[in-house]
Amino acid sequence: MPAESQQPAADRLDDDDYPAYTMGRAAELISSTPGFLRSLGEAGLITPKRSDGGHRRYSRRQLRTASRARELVDQGTPIEAACRIISLEDRLDEALRVNEELRAHEDPRGSSHGPSRGAPHGSSSGQKI
């Protein structure tokens, strides 16, 4: 973790990705066990950083993900399925974010309604191909 240690301390306080929590503290924060956190790592849902001594360190973002997995498992979802659900939720959130960005930057005179300018006669942007 040498690169993170060069980051000013004040910046690390607000960094959701800074690996600040030991495995024991992380497990305590999400009301779980170190074994549960290891199983999430083995399933590929979260990959904790390692300290110079090789100990796992977790970020707040990873703890939120682990907490969501804990909720699903507590509801009876197998851990592999919980990991897949969370992965799909993350992909959906990212797709919605990108879609919103694209809509925000869309030209208000765009060709989404009616015939497009410069298109051959009879063509329209709403026409299915």
Secondary structure, DSSP 4 states (H G I P E B T S, - for coil): -HHHHTS-HHHHHT-TTS--EEHHHHHHHTT--HHHHHHHHHTTS---EE-TTS-EEE-HHHHHHHHHHHHHHHTT--HHHHHHHHHHHHHHHHHHHHHHHHHHTS-TT-TTSSSPTTPPTT--TT---
